[in-house]
Amino acid sequence: MSQWELEEVQKQVQELLSQGWIVPSTSQYNHPILFARKKDGTQRLCIDYRALNKNTIIDRFPIPRIDDTLDRLGGSSIFSKLDLAQGYH
């Protein structure tokens, strides 16, 4: 990474951290970053998530159909976290 790119990354990361858009991560994965030029001449920080997507298990817990969930929980008026978790899984 060039000196300019390193400074730009640090600036943009600090800005995103201060705005609360991102938080520090302890993930075992890291991702390459690159810059894409915007129409106004500024640079956009882009992150390449293709390696993470390869390791992601697709549909590990598929989202239930809403009509099945409503049928299981229909008629109930009080819900706990346990009820909602059972309805989901």
Secondary structure, DSSP 8 states (H G I E B T S, - for coil): --HHHHHHHHHHHHHHHHHTS------S----EEEEE-TTS-EEEEE--HHHHHHS-TTSS----HHHHHHHHTT-----HHHHHHHH-
